[in-house]
Amino acid sequence: MPVPLIEADTKYLRESRDELVWINPAVADVVESIAAEYESKEGERDGWLSSKLSWKGLKEACFRAPASLMEANPASAFGQLLRAGVQTIANAWYKRYPATWTQVAQETDSTGRQEFYAPLFGSAFPRRVKAGNPFRQQQVKGQDREIINEKWGGVEAFDRELFDDDKTGQIRQRASNLGEVQGVWEDAYFSRRFVGVADATSFPEAIEASTWTGENKVGTAITTPFSVNMYDTGVGNRPAAYGQLAYETFSFAFEALHRAEDPLGVKIPVNPNYLLHSSFDVLNAKALLTSAYFPSVGPALGGAEQGLMKGAFMANPVQGIMKDVLNIHLKRGVWAMGETKKGFIFQRRDPMEIVQELPQSGQSFELDTYRFRARSRWEQDWIDPRFTFLGNDGTAALTT
């Protein structure tokens, strides 16, 4: 792909025959206009020398991310939309699927820059009080969380000619498409924030790690939403080594959630009712949660595991008690089990909105363009991850 900004000298841009330079007068004019913004005085034409204008960095950015370069003339970039008789059968292929975070997270309203959460754990167990002795004062513990809202959005612009001459109707539908991709991003963001670790590679926008911290019943500090020591030393809401979804790992997760305790050592009733997984386990999850007979072959008669109630033709004990939740944005092999609407929060400050720039004003007046802006403001994070077990964060080896 040609790189338009490889040199600061517009004369070179106009006259060079270097095959890597896009010889386009319009591009040269853009370069000159950028440099003009960095001139020390009007008319000095010394913007090229400004330390604030890094042509080297701009050039390197072009090489690193050529896909970020956009055609300045939409009519030539999207000529296929202007052809008479063009088929529009594929217009509905790129619609988003329903968001899955709604099946797991609890949505809350926000009225400010941030919201504070301070849920208290249950009271501690009562103590024996002998005659003549005072009652013991019990400790009170709770969470102390702050979630700060983030603003998300983008702008799409189209020449009026493209808007008027589009034979497919897709340009007129862009406002609704902007809203759809906002929903897709909410679900993609959920797929990383739920796991709790930072991710700067999967999407154009880096997703930071969860800010949740806490402690277990023996006072050990817990710094991530999923820890082998979440409830007690060696008893947590993740395995010591992440593993692929299978009978053994599923059974271990189910049992671990029923051992959940708060920092006061009081058992937390957890009712696991959803299985969240990536596309890797689509068929595994369906076999596990909908099969009438338990999808597992038991140990040989007289084997070391004879006492475990599993085997071929055994009634499936989890059939119908869990919701199958597929999130296509999860990393391959990720799966988790938990109780819906508990622990993970989707905090919404401003709902998604689509706004068109006032026609015949601003760039619409100067450039004869239509501009649409999508905007929303929200954040997602953990309030208390003790109601969820993470079986694989995407790092475990997988077999098919």
C-alpha positions as a Markdown table, in Angstrom:
| # | Residue | x | y | z |
|---|---|---|---|---|
| 1 | Met | 0.0 | 0.0 | 0.0 |
| 2 | Pro | 1.5 | 3.4 | -0.9 |
| 3 | Val | 2.5 | 5.6 | 2.0 |
| 4 | Pro | 1.4 | 9.2 | 1.4 |
| 5 | Leu | 3.4 | 10.9 | 4.2 |
| 6 | Ile | 7.0 | 9.6 | 3.8 |
| 7 | Glu | 8.7 | 13.0 | 3.5 |
| 8 | Ala | 8.1 | 16.4 | 5.0 |
| 9 | Asp | 9.1 | 18.3 | 1.8 |
| 10 | Thr | 6.0 | 18.8 | -0.4 |
| 11 | Lys | 8.3 | 19.6 | -3.4 |
| 12 | Tyr | 9.6 | 16.1 | -3.0 |
| 13 | Leu | 6.1 | 14.7 | -2.8 |
| 14 | Arg | 5.1 | 16.4 | -6.0 |
| 15 | Glu | 8.3 | 15.6 | -8.0 |
| 16 | Ser | 9.6 | 12.3 | -6.6 |
| 17 | Arg | 9.4 | 9.1 | -8.7 |
| 18 | Asp | 10.0 | 6.9 | -5.7 |
| 19 | Glu | 7.5 | 4.0 | -5.9 |
| 20 | Leu | 6.8 | 4.2 | -2.2 |
| 21 | Val | 5.6 | 7.8 | -2.5 |
| 22 | Trp | 2.0 | 8.4 | -3.4 |
| 23 | Ile | 2.4 | 11.3 | -5.9 |
| 24 | Asn | -0.9 | 13.0 | -5.3 |
| 25 | Pro | -1.3 | 16.8 | -5.2 |
| 26 | Ala | -4.2 | 16.6 | -2.8 |
| 27 | Val | -2.0 | 14.7 | -0.4 |
| 28 | Ala | 0.8 | 17.3 | -0.7 |
| 29 | Asp | -1.8 | 20.0 | 0.0 |
| 30 | Val | -2.8 | 18.2 | 3.2 |
| 31 | Val | 0.8 | 17.9 | 4.3 |
| 32 | Glu | 1.3 | 21.6 | 3.8 |
| 33 | Ser | -1.8 | 22.5 | 5.7 |
| 34 | Ile | -0.6 | 20.3 | 8.6 |
| 35 | Ala | 2.8 | 22.0 | 8.7 |
| 36 | Ala | 1.1 | 25.4 | 8.6 |
| 37 | Glu | -0.5 | 24.7 | 11.9 |
| 38 | Tyr | 2.9 | 24.5 | 13.5 |
| 39 | Glu | 4.3 | 27.7 | 12.1 |
| 40 | Ser | 5.8 | 30.1 | 14.7 |
| 41 | Lys | 4.3 | 33.1 | 13.0 |
| 42 | Glu | 1.8 | 33.5 | 10.2 |
| 43 | Gly | 3.6 | 33.3 | 6.9 |
| 44 | Glu | 6.9 | 32.2 | 8.2 |
| 45 | Arg | 6.5 | 28.7 | 6.7 |
| 46 | Asp | 8.8 | 27.1 | 9.4 |
| 47 | Gly | 6.2 | 24.5 | 10.5 |
| 48 | Trp | 8.5 | 21.8 | 9.1 |
| 49 | Leu | 11.1 | 22.7 | 11.7 |
| 50 | Ser | 8.8 | 22.6 | 14.7 |
| 51 | Ser | 9.8 | 20.1 | 17.4 |
| 52 | Lys | 6.1 | 19.4 | 18.1 |
| 53 | Leu | 5.7 | 18.0 | 14.6 |
| 54 | Ser | 7.3 | 14.6 | 14.4 |
| 55 | Trp | 7.4 | 13.6 | 10.7 |
| 56 | Lys | 9.5 | 10.6 | 11.6 |
| 57 | Gly | 6.9 | 9.4 | 14.0 |
| 58 | Leu | 4.1 | 10.1 | 11.5 |
| 59 | Lys | 6.0 | 8.1 | 8.8 |
| 60 | Glu | 6.6 | 5.2 | 11.1 |
| 61 | Ala | 2.9 | 5.1 | 12.1 |
| 62 | Cys | 2.0 | 4.9 | 8.4 |
| 63 | Phe | 4.3 | 1.9 | 8.0 |
| 64 | Arg | 3.1 | 0.2 | 11.2 |
| 65 | Ala | -0.6 | 0.6 | 10.5 |
| 66 | Pro | -1.3 | 1.1 | 6.8 |
| 67 | Ala | -4.9 | 0.0 | 7.3 |
| 68 | Ser | -5.5 | 3.2 | 9.3 |
| 69 | Leu | -4.9 | 5.3 | 6.1 |
| 70 | Met | -8.2 | 6.3 | 4.6 |
| 71 | Glu | -9.2 | 7.4 | 1.1 |
| 72 | Ala | -10.0 | 11.1 | 1.2 |
| 73 | Asn | -12.7 | 10.7 | -1.6 |
| 74 | Pro | -15.4 | 8.3 | -0.5 |
| 75 | Ala | -16.9 | 8.2 | -4.0 |
| 76 | Ser | -13.7 | 6.6 | -5.3 |
| 77 | Ala | -13.2 | 4.4 | -2.2 |
| 78 | Phe | -16.7 | 3.0 | -2.3 |
| 79 | Gly | -17.4 | 3.0 | -6.1 |
| 80 | Gln | -19.1 | -0.4 | -5.8 |
| 81 | Leu | -22.0 | 1.3 | -4.1 |
| 82 | Leu | -22.7 | 3.6 | -7.1 |
| 83 | Arg | -23.1 | 0.9 | -9.7 |
| 84 | Ala | -26.5 | 0.6 | -11.3 |
| 85 | Gly | -28.0 | -2.8 | -10.6 |
| 86 | Val | -25.7 | -3.7 | -7.8 |
| 87 | Gln | -27.1 | -6.5 | -5.6 |
| 88 | Thr | -27.9 | -5.8 | -2.0 |
| 89 | Ile | -28.5 | -9.3 | -0.8 |
| 90 | Ala | -25.6 | -9.1 | 1.6 |
| 91 | Asn | -26.7 | -6.0 | 3.4 |
| 92 | Ala | -28.0 | -7.9 | 6.4 |
| 93 | Trp | -25.0 | -10.2 | 6.8 |
| 94 | Tyr | -23.1 | -7.9 | 9.1 |
| 95 | Lys | -25.8 | -7.3 | 11.7 |
| 96 | Arg | -24.6 | -8.0 | 15.3 |
| 97 | Tyr | -25.9 | -10.9 | 17.4 |
| 98 | Pro | -27.7 | -10.2 | 20.7 |
| 99 | Ala | -25.3 | -9.2 | 23.5 |
| 100 | Thr | -24.4 | -11.9 | 26.0 |
| 101 | Trp | -23.2 | -9.7 | 28.8 |
| 102 | Thr | -26.9 | -9.2 | 29.7 |
| 103 | Gln | -27.2 | -12.8 | 30.6 |
| 104 | Val | -24.4 | -12.6 | 33.1 |
| 105 | Ala | -23.9 | -9.1 | 34.4 |
| 106 | Gln | -26.1 | -6.9 | 36.5 |
| 107 | Glu | -26.8 | -3.5 | 34.8 |
| 108 | Thr | -26.9 | -0.5 | 37.1 |
| 109 | Asp | -27.7 | 3.2 | 36.5 |
| 110 | Ser | -25.1 | 5.8 | 37.1 |
| 111 | Thr | -25.7 | 9.5 | 37.9 |
| 112 | Gly | -22.2 | 10.9 | 38.0 |
| 113 | Arg | -18.6 | 10.5 | 37.0 |
| 114 | Gln | -18.2 | 7.4 | 39.1 |
| 115 | Glu | -20.2 | 5.2 | 41.4 |
| 116 | Phe | -19.2 | 3.8 | 44.8 |
| 117 | Tyr | -20.2 | 0.3 | 46.0 |
| 118 | Ala | -20.0 | -0.8 | 49.6 |
| 119 | Pro | -22.0 | -4.0 | 50.0 |
| 120 | Leu | -21.5 | -5.6 | 53.5 |
| 121 | Phe | -21.0 | -9.3 | 54.0 |
| 122 | Gly | -23.3 | -11.2 | 56.2 |
| 123 | Ser | -22.9 | -11.1 | 60.0 |
| 124 | Ala | -20.3 | -13.4 | 61.6 |
| 125 | Phe | -21.3 | -16.6 | 63.4 |
| 126 | Pro | -22.6 | -16.1 | 67.0 |
| 127 | Arg | -20.3 | -17.2 | 69.8 |
| 128 | Arg | -21.1 | -19.1 | 73.0 |
| 129 | Val | -21.7 | -16.8 | 75.9 |
| 130 | Lys | -21.3 | -18.3 | 79.4 |
| 131 | Ala | -23.1 | -16.9 | 82.4 |
| 132 | Gly | -21.6 | -13.7 | 83.7 |
| 133 | Asn | -19.4 | -13.1 | 80.7 |
| 134 | Pro | -19.9 | -10.3 | 78.2 |
| 135 | Phe | -21.0 | -10.8 | 74.6 |
| 136 | Arg | -18.2 | -10.6 | 72.1 |
| 137 | Gln | -18.1 | -7.8 | 69.6 |
| 138 | Gln | -18.3 | -9.2 | 66.1 |
| 139 | Gln | -16.4 | -7.9 | 63.1 |
| 140 | Val | -18.2 | -6.2 | 60.3 |
| 141 | Lys | -16.6 | -6.4 | 56.8 |
| 142 | Gly | -17.7 | -5.3 | 53.3 |
| 143 | Gln | -16.5 | -4.3 | 49.9 |
| 144 | Asp | -15.2 | -0.9 | 49.0 |
| 145 | Arg | -15.4 | -0.3 | 45.2 |
| 146 | Glu | -15.3 | 2.6 | 42.9 |
| 147 | Ile | -16.1 | 2.3 | 39.2 |
| 148 | Ile | -15.4 | 5.3 | 37.0 |
| 149 | Asn | -17.4 | 5.7 | 33.7 |
| 150 | Glu | -15.6 | 5.8 | 30.4 |
| 151 | Lys | -16.8 | 7.6 | 27.2 |
| 152 | Trp | -17.0 | 5.6 | 24.0 |
| 153 | Gly | -17.8 | 6.7 | 20.5 |
| 154 | Gly | -16.9 | 7.5 | 16.9 |
| 155 | Val | -17.7 | 9.6 | 13.9 |
| 156 | Glu | -18.5 | 8.5 | 10.3 |
| 157 | Ala | -18.6 | 11.1 | 7.4 |
| 158 | Phe | -19.8 | 10.7 | 3.8 |
| 159 | Asp | -19.8 | 13.1 | 0.9 |
| 160 | Arg | -23.3 | 14.1 | 0.0 |
| 161 | Glu | -22.8 | 12.8 | -3.6 |
| 162 | Leu | -22.1 | 9.3 | -2.1 |
| 163 | Phe | -25.2 | 9.6 | 0.1 |
| 164 | Asp | -27.4 | 10.7 | -2.8 |
| 165 | Asp | -26.0 | 8.2 | -5.4 |
| 166 | Asp | -25.7 | 5.1 | -3.3 |
| 167 | Lys | -27.7 | 2.3 | -5.1 |
| 168 | Thr | -27.7 | 0.0 | -2.1 |
| 169 | Gly | -29.1 | 2.1 | 0.7 |
| 170 | Gln | -26.2 | 1.1 | 3.0 |
| 171 | Ile | -25.0 | 4.7 | 3.5 |
| 172 | Arg | -28.4 | 5.8 | 4.7 |
| 173 | Gln | -28.4 | 2.9 | 7.2 |
| 174 | Arg | -25.0 | 3.8 | 8.7 |
| 175 | Ala | -26.6 | 5.6 | 11.7 |
| 176 | Ser | -28.2 | 2.3 | 12.7 |
| 177 | Asn | -25.0 | 0.4 | 12.0 |
| 178 | Leu | -23.1 | 2.8 | 14.3 |
| 179 | Gly | -25.5 | 1.8 | 17.1 |
| 180 | Glu | -25.1 | -1.9 | 16.4 |
| 181 | Val | -21.3 | -1.8 | 16.6 |
| 182 | Gln | -21.6 | 0.0 | 19.9 |
| 183 | Gly | -23.4 | -3.1 | 21.2 |
| 184 | Val | -20.8 | -5.3 | 19.7 |
| 185 | Trp | -18.1 | -3.4 | 21.5 |
| 186 | Glu | -19.9 | -3.7 | 24.9 |
| 187 | Asp | -19.9 | -7.5 | 24.5 |
| 188 | Ala | -16.3 | -7.6 | 23.3 |
| 189 | Tyr | -15.2 | -5.4 | 26.2 |
| 190 | Phe | -17.1 | -7.7 | 28.6 |
| 191 | Ser | -15.2 | -10.7 | 27.2 |
| 192 | Arg | -11.9 | -9.3 | 28.5 |
| 193 | Arg | -12.9 | -7.4 | 31.6 |
| 194 | Phe | -14.8 | -10.5 | 32.9 |
| 195 | Val | -11.6 | -12.5 | 32.8 |
| 196 | Gly | -9.9 | -9.7 | 34.7 |
| 197 | Val | -6.6 | -9.4 | 32.9 |
| 198 | Ala | -5.3 | -6.6 | 30.7 |
| 199 | Asp | -5.5 | -7.1 | 26.9 |
| 200 | Ala | -3.9 | -4.7 | 24.4 |
| 201 | Thr | -3.7 | -7.0 | 21.4 |
| 202 | Ser | -7.2 | -8.4 | 20.5 |
| 203 | Phe | -8.9 | -5.1 | 19.7 |
| 204 | Pro | -7.9 | -1.6 | 18.5 |
| 205 | Glu | -8.7 | -0.2 | 21.9 |
| 206 | Ala | -6.7 | -1.6 | 24.9 |
| 207 | Ile | -8.7 | -3.1 | 27.7 |
| 208 | Glu | -7.3 | -2.6 | 31.2 |
| 209 | Ala | -7.2 | -5.2 | 33.9 |
| 210 | Ser | -9.9 | -5.3 | 36.5 |
| 211 | Thr | -9.3 | -3.0 | 39.5 |
| 212 | Trp | -11.0 | -5.4 | 42.0 |
| 213 | Thr | -9.0 | -6.3 | 45.1 |
| 214 | Gly | -10.0 | -8.0 | 48.3 |
| 215 | Glu | -9.0 | -10.6 | 51.0 |
| 216 | Asn | -10.0 | -14.1 | 52.1 |
| 217 | Lys | -11.0 | -15.3 | 55.5 |
| 218 | Val | -7.5 | -15.7 | 56.8 |
| 219 | Gly | -6.6 | -12.1 | 55.7 |
| 220 | Thr | -4.6 | -13.0 | 52.6 |
| 221 | Ala | -4.7 | -10.1 | 50.1 |
| 222 | Ile | -6.3 | -11.0 | 46.8 |
| 223 | Thr | -5.4 | -8.8 | 43.9 |
| 224 | Thr | -7.2 | -10.4 | 40.9 |
| 225 | Pro | -10.8 | -11.5 | 40.5 |
| 226 | Phe | -9.8 | -15.1 | 40.2 |
| 227 | Ser | -7.4 | -16.6 | 42.7 |
| 228 | Val | -6.6 | -20.1 | 44.1 |
| 229 | Asn | -6.9 | -18.5 | 47.6 |
| 230 | Met | -10.1 | -16.5 | 47.1 |
| 231 | Tyr | -12.0 | -18.3 | 49.9 |
| 232 | Asp | -9.2 | -19.8 | 52.0 |
| 233 | Thr | -5.7 | -20.9 | 51.5 |
| 234 | Gly | -5.7 | -23.3 | 48.5 |
| 235 | Val | -9.5 | -22.9 | 48.1 |
| 236 | Gly | -10.4 | -20.5 | 45.4 |
| 237 | Asn | -12.6 | -19.6 | 42.4 |
| 238 | Arg | -10.1 | -20.9 | 39.8 |
| 239 | Pro | -8.1 | -24.2 | 39.6 |
| 240 | Ala | -4.3 | -24.2 | 40.3 |
| 241 | Ala | -3.8 | -24.8 | 36.6 |
| 242 | Tyr | -6.4 | -23.7 | 34.0 |
| 243 | Gly | -7.9 | -26.6 | 32.0 |
| 244 | Gln | -10.1 | -27.3 | 29.1 |
| 245 | Leu | -13.8 | -27.8 | 29.7 |
| 246 | Ala | -14.4 | -31.5 | 30.5 |
| 247 | Tyr | -16.2 | -33.6 | 33.1 |
| 248 | Glu | -13.4 | -33.4 | 35.6 |
| 249 | Thr | -12.9 | -29.6 | 35.3 |
| 250 | Phe | -16.6 | -28.9 | 35.2 |
| 251 | Ser | -17.2 | -31.0 | 38.3 |
| 252 | Phe | -14.4 | -29.3 | 40.2 |
| 253 | Ala | -15.8 | -25.9 | 39.4 |
| 254 | Phe | -19.3 | -26.9 | 40.5 |
| 255 | Glu | -18.0 | -28.2 | 43.8 |
| 256 | Ala | -15.7 | -25.2 | 44.4 |
| 257 | Leu | -18.5 | -22.7 | 44.1 |
| 258 | His | -20.4 | -24.6 | 46.8 |
| 259 | Arg | -17.4 | -24.0 | 49.1 |
| 260 | Ala | -17.5 | -20.3 | 48.7 |
| 261 | Glu | -16.9 | -18.3 | 51.9 |
| 262 | Asp | -16.8 | -14.6 | 52.6 |
| 263 | Pro | -13.9 | -12.9 | 54.5 |
| 264 | Leu | -15.7 | -13.6 | 57.8 |
| 265 | Gly | -15.6 | -17.4 | 57.2 |
| 266 | Val | -19.3 | -17.6 | 56.6 |
| 267 | Lys | -20.4 | -19.8 | 53.7 |
| 268 | Ile | -21.9 | -18.0 | 50.7 |
| 269 | Pro | -24.9 | -19.8 | 49.0 |
| 270 | Val | -24.0 | -19.9 | 45.3 |
| 271 | Asn | -26.4 | -21.3 | 42.8 |
| 272 | Pro | -24.4 | -21.9 | 39.6 |
| 273 | Asn | -26.9 | -21.3 | 36.8 |
| 274 | Tyr | -24.9 | -20.3 | 33.7 |
| 275 | Leu | -21.9 | -21.7 | 31.7 |
| 276 | Leu | -20.1 | -19.0 | 29.8 |
| 277 | His | -17.8 | -20.3 | 27.1 |
| 278 | Ser | -16.1 | -19.4 | 23.8 |
| 279 | Ser | -16.9 | -20.7 | 20.3 |
| 280 | Phe | -14.4 | -23.6 | 21.0 |
| 281 | Asp | -16.9 | -25.3 | 23.3 |
| 282 | Val | -20.2 | -24.7 | 21.5 |
| 283 | Leu | -20.9 | -28.4 | 21.0 |
| 284 | Asn | -19.3 | -29.5 | 24.3 |
| 285 | Ala | -21.6 | -27.1 | 26.2 |
| 286 | Lys | -24.7 | -28.3 | 24.4 |
| 287 | Ala | -23.8 | -32.0 | 25.0 |
| 288 | Leu | -23.1 | -31.2 | 28.7 |
| 289 | Leu | -26.2 | -29.1 | 29.4 |
| 290 | Thr | -28.9 | -30.6 | 27.2 |
| 291 | Ser | -28.1 | -34.3 | 26.9 |
| 292 | Ala | -30.6 | -36.5 | 28.7 |
| 293 | Tyr | -27.9 | -38.9 | 29.6 |
| 294 | Phe | -24.6 | -37.8 | 31.1 |
| 295 | Pro | -22.1 | -37.3 | 28.3 |
| 296 | Ser | -19.3 | -39.2 | 29.9 |
| 297 | Val | -18.0 | -42.7 | 30.1 |
| 298 | Gly | -17.5 | -43.9 | 33.6 |
| 299 | Pro | -14.5 | -45.9 | 35.1 |
| 300 | Ala | -14.2 | -49.6 | 34.7 |
| 301 | Leu | -16.0 | -51.7 | 37.3 |
| 302 | Gly | -13.8 | -52.1 | 40.3 |
| 303 | Gly | -11.6 | -49.2 | 39.3 |
| 304 | Ala | -10.1 | -46.6 | 41.6 |
| 305 | Glu | -13.0 | -44.2 | 40.8 |
| 306 | Gln | -15.8 | -46.7 | 41.2 |
| 307 | Gly | -17.5 | -44.6 | 43.9 |
| 308 | Leu | -18.0 | -41.6 | 41.7 |
| 309 | Met | -21.6 | -41.4 | 40.4 |
| 310 | Lys | -20.9 | -41.0 | 36.6 |
| 311 | Gly | -21.0 | -43.3 | 33.6 |
| 312 | Ala | -22.8 | -44.1 | 30.4 |
| 313 | Phe | -26.6 | -43.9 | 30.4 |
| 314 | Met | -26.6 | -42.1 | 33.8 |
| 315 | Ala | -29.2 | -39.4 | 34.0 |
| 316 | Asn | -27.6 | -36.0 | 33.4 |
| 317 | Pro | -27.7 | -34.1 | 36.7 |
| 318 | Val | -27.0 | -30.7 | 35.1 |
| 319 | Gln | -29.6 | -31.0 | 32.3 |
| 320 | Gly | -31.7 | -27.8 | 32.3 |
| 321 | Ile | -30.2 | -26.2 | 35.5 |
| 322 | Met | -27.7 | -24.0 | 33.7 |
| 323 | Lys | -28.0 | -21.5 | 30.9 |
| 324 | Asp | -25.7 | -22.0 | 27.9 |
| 325 | Val | -24.0 | -18.6 | 27.2 |
| 326 | Leu | -21.8 | -18.3 | 24.1 |
| 327 | Asn | -19.6 | -15.2 | 23.7 |
| 328 | Ile | -17.9 | -15.2 | 20.4 |
| 329 | His | -15.3 | -12.6 | 21.6 |
| 330 | Leu | -13.9 | -14.7 | 24.3 |
| 331 | Lys | -10.4 | -16.1 | 23.7 |
| 332 | Arg | -10.4 | -19.7 | 22.4 |
| 333 | Gly | -11.1 | -22.2 | 25.2 |
| 334 | Val | -12.2 | -19.7 | 27.9 |
| 335 | Trp | -15.0 | -20.9 | 30.1 |
| 336 | Ala | -16.5 | -19.9 | 33.4 |
| 337 | Met | -19.4 | -20.9 | 35.7 |
| 338 | Gly | -21.4 | -18.8 | 38.1 |
| 339 | Glu | -24.6 | -17.3 | 39.3 |
| 340 | Thr | -26.2 | -14.7 | 37.0 |
| 341 | Lys | -26.6 | -11.0 | 38.0 |
| 342 | Lys | -24.2 | -11.4 | 41.0 |
| 343 | Gly | -20.8 | -9.9 | 41.3 |
| 344 | Phe | -20.2 | -8.4 | 37.8 |
| 345 | Ile | -21.6 | -4.9 | 37.1 |
| 346 | Phe | -22.4 | -3.1 | 33.9 |
| 347 | Gln | -22.6 | 0.5 | 35.0 |
| 348 | Arg | -24.3 | 2.8 | 32.5 |
| 349 | Arg | -24.0 | 6.6 | 32.8 |
| 350 | Asp | -25.4 | 7.6 | 29.3 |
| 351 | Pro | -27.2 | 5.3 | 27.0 |
| 352 | Met | -26.0 | 4.9 | 23.4 |
| 353 | Glu | -27.0 | 7.8 | 21.1 |
| 354 | Ile | -26.6 | 8.5 | 17.4 |
| 355 | Val | -26.5 | 12.2 | 16.4 |
| 356 | Gln | -26.2 | 13.7 | 12.9 |
| 357 | Glu | -24.3 | 16.9 | 12.5 |
| 358 | Leu | -26.6 | 19.8 | 11.7 |
| 359 | Pro | -26.8 | 20.0 | 7.9 |
| 360 | Gln | -25.3 | 23.1 | 6.3 |
| 361 | Ser | -23.1 | 23.9 | 9.3 |
| 362 | Gly | -19.6 | 23.0 | 10.3 |
| 363 | Gln | -17.9 | 20.5 | 7.9 |
| 364 | Ser | -21.3 | 19.8 | 6.4 |
| 365 | Phe | -21.3 | 23.4 | 5.0 |
| 366 | Glu | -17.7 | 23.5 | 4.1 |
| 367 | Leu | -17.2 | 20.1 | 2.6 |
| 368 | Asp | -20.7 | 19.1 | 1.7 |
| 369 | Thr | -20.6 | 16.0 | 3.9 |
| 370 | Tyr | -23.0 | 14.2 | 6.2 |
| 371 | Arg | -21.5 | 13.2 | 9.6 |
| 372 | Phe | -22.9 | 10.8 | 12.1 |
| 373 | Arg | -21.6 | 10.5 | 15.7 |
| 374 | Ala | -22.2 | 7.6 | 18.1 |
| 375 | Arg | -21.6 | 8.1 | 21.8 |
| 376 | Ser | -22.1 | 6.2 | 25.1 |
| 377 | Arg | -20.7 | 6.3 | 28.6 |
| 378 | Trp | -20.3 | 3.3 | 30.8 |
| 379 | Glu | -17.9 | 0.9 | 32.5 |
| 380 | Gln | -17.9 | -2.8 | 33.5 |
| 381 | Asp | -16.0 | -4.4 | 36.4 |
| 382 | Trp | -16.3 | -6.8 | 39.3 |
| 383 | Ile | -17.9 | -5.9 | 42.6 |
| 384 | Asp | -17.5 | -9.4 | 44.1 |
| 385 | Pro | -16.1 | -12.4 | 42.0 |
| 386 | Arg | -16.8 | -15.0 | 44.7 |
| 387 | Phe | -20.0 | -16.1 | 42.8 |
| 388 | Thr | -18.0 | -17.1 | 39.7 |
| 389 | Phe | -15.5 | -19.8 | 38.9 |
| 390 | Leu | -13.1 | -19.3 | 36.0 |
| 391 | Gly | -12.0 | -22.7 | 34.5 |
| 392 | Asn | -9.8 | -21.4 | 31.7 |
| 393 | Asp | -8.6 | -17.9 | 30.9 |
| 394 | Gly | -7.5 | -18.9 | 27.4 |
| 395 | Thr | -4.0 | -20.0 | 28.3 |
| 396 | Ala | -4.6 | -23.8 | 28.8 |
| 397 | Ala | -3.7 | -26.2 | 26.1 |
| 398 | Leu | -6.7 | -27.5 | 24.1 |
| 399 | Thr | -7.4 | -30.8 | 22.5 |
| 400 | Thr | -10.2 | -31.7 | 20.1 |
